[in-house]
């Protein structure tokens, strides 16, 4: 039981001062990023042909490590009060988002061993990129980002709603103004939304643009409003990060164990 609990602590808890857990985190993080790099490099045909054996060996090593990690978590999770029941607890752990990601990270390899040779099944091997999602378990900065998103979700949803509303209004106006002179580009409102999105994001591909005086005037207003609206989420997230950092600085921690002191 003690060994199982220690395994869970190393794999999942990562308490301050736990050297073994810290080294394991660094190792897993490094392996995750190397897998992402391998997915990128293997898409280069020359590299794939020249170093195919190395890529396959690294893939096999990664699958063994990630499979052992997943099974170890599944085996030792019962030492956590949330998953204490042997069967139901393990099923509950297996259904958590990060455990699902862990399973998806290795599943394509085992599906390939079955002998299924369909193209869409082989493409599942690209799910190796899902491993990068596991970074969130180890990097505190991503945990902070998740907290800020949760705290500011209402403001962000409201901003998104305003952007969608403005997108629809701008597309409707531009359609009625430009359709009579450019029916091939502004054939309907959904097609006009492509122009609105390109203008809002200040990308301006130039494939679709207004030619009438009123259309150009509307396009100028839309472009200016787009800059302002896209600045809103930046300000909201920036304020959220400042608030969260101030909260963290205000918390007192024990100088010996690093844990927060209750009542701070």
N, C-alpha and C positions, 0 to 999 in steps of 0.2 A: 504493500500500500504506500509506503514511504517513497519507493522508487517511482511509482506511478504518479504520485503527487509532485515529486521533483521534476519528472518529465513534463508535466503540465506547466509548471512554473517556468521552465526553460523555454518551452514552445510558445506559451501564450501570455504569461503575466509580465515578464520583464521588469521585475522590481528594481528600484535604484540600488546600485552597488552589486548587482548580481552579474558577475563577470562572465559566467558560462552563458547566461541568457543573452548578454550583450554581444558576445562573440558569435552566437548562433544567429542573432538578428543581422549582424554585419555579413555573415556568410550567405544567408538567404537573400538579402538585398542585392549583394553582388551577383548572385546566380540569376536573380530575376532580370537585372539589367543586361547581363550577358545573353540571356535568352532573347530579350527584345532586340539586341544588336544582331544576334544570329538570324532572327526573322527578317531583319532589314537586309543583311548581307546576302542571305541565300536567295533573295529575289534578283540578284545580279547573276545573269546566266554564266558568265565566265568564272566567277567565284564559285558558283554552285558546282560547275563541272570540274574545276581544278581541285577543290577542297571538299568534295562530296563526302568522302570517308570521314573527315574530321567533323563535319557538320552532323553526320549521323551518329558518330561516337559521342559528341557533346549532347545531342538530343537524348540518347539512351541514358547517359549519366544524369542528366537533368530530370528525366522521368523517374528514374530510380530514387533520386533524392526527394523530389516532390511527392512521390507516392508514399515513401517512408514517412515523410512529414505529415501527410494527411492521415495515414493510418495511426500514427503515434498520437495525433490530436484526438482522433476518434476513440482510441483506446484509453487515454488518460483524462478525457474531459469529465468523467464521472466524479473526479475529485473536486470539481467545481460545484457549489451548492445549486447552481442553475440547472445542472445536468446530472444530478446525483443518481437518478434511477438508471439501472444498467441498460435497458433497452430503450425506453421512452426518452431517457436523457440523451442517449447517443443519437437517436433519430431527431430530437430537437436541435442538437448541435449541428447535425448534418444539414439541417434545413436553414441554418443561418446564412446570410449573404456571403460572408467570407469563406465559409466551408464549401458553399456551392462553387465559388470562384476557384478554390483549390481543386475541386473535382474536375471542373471544366478544363483546368490547366493540363491535366494528364489524360483526360478521356479520349481526345483524338488519336493519341498514340495507340491505345488499346483497341480502339475501333479499327485502326489500320491493320492490326494483327489478325483480325477476324477473317481477312481475305476479301472484304468488300472493296471493289475497285471502281466504284462509281465516282465521277468527277466531283460531284457536290460533297460526297463523303470525304474524299481526299482533301478538299478545300477546308474541312474542319480542322486540319492541322494548324491553320492560321490562328486557331483559338489559343495557341501558346501565348499570343500577345496579351491574353486576359491576365497572365501572371503579373503584369505590371500593376493591376488593381490591388494586389496584395501589399504594395508599398504602403498603403494607408494604415496597415496594421503596425508598421514599425516607425513611420516618420511622423513626429509630433506636429510638424508644420501642416500636414494634410489634415490632421485631426482638428487643428485650430481652424483651418479653412472650412471644414465641415460644420463646426460649431457656429461660425459666423454666418454661413448660409442658412442654417436652421434659425438663428436669431433674427435674420433679416428677410426671411422668406415672404412675409406679407408685403413688405415694401417692394421686393423684387417681382412678385407676382403682379402687383399693381402697376409697376413700370412696364412689365411685359404686356399687360392688358392695354395700356395706353399706346404702346408701340403698334400692337395689332390693330387697334381702332384707327389710328392715324394711317396705317398702311392701307386699310380698306377704303377709308375716305379719300385718300390721295389717288388710289387706283380708280375709284368711281369717277372722280372729277376728270382725271386725265383721259379716261376712256371716252367720256362724252365730248371732250374738247378735241382730241386727236384722231378719234376713229373716222370721222368724215374725210380726213385728208391722208391718213395712214392706216387704212383698214387691214393691211398685211401685217403691221407691227402691233397695233392696238385693236386686234380683232374682237376681243372680249375682255371682261374684267379680270378673269384669272390670268390671261396672258399679260395684261397690263401690270399685274402684281410683280412680274419679273423686273420690269423697269423700276417700280417703286422700291423693291428690295435693293437693287443695285444703287439707286440714288440715296436711300436711307443710310446705307453702309458706306457711302462715299466711294464705292468701288468704281462706278461709272464705266462699264465696259465699252460703251459707245455703240453697241449693236442696235440699241433702241433708244431714241431720243426724240423730244418734241420739236416740231418745226414751226408751229404757229406762235404768235406773240403771247397769247394767253397761256398756251402750254408751257412756254419757256418761263413765264412769270410764276406759274404754279410749281414748276420744277425747282426754281430757285428757293421758293418758300419751303418746299419739302426737304431740300438739301440742308437748309439752315436748321429746320426743326429736327431733322435726323441727327445732326451733330449734337444738339442739345439733349435729345432723348437718350442717345447712346452714352452720354456723359453721366446720366443719372445713376445707372447701376454701378459705375465706377465710384461715384461719390458715396453711395450707400454701402458698398463693400468696404471702402476705405474707412468710413466712420465705424463700421462694425469691427474691423481689425483693431482700431484705436481703442474702442470700448473694451474689447476682450483682453487686450494687452494690459490695460489699466487695471482690470479685474485681477489678472494673474499677478501683477506686481503688488497688489494690495493684500494678497493671501500670505499668511505666515506659514512657514514650514519648519519642521523639526530639524535642527542642525545635525542630528545624528543619522536619522533614517530618510530624511527628505520628504516625509509625508506631510500633508496639510494638517494644521492644528485646528481642531474643532472650535467653533466660536470666534474665529478670526473675522 
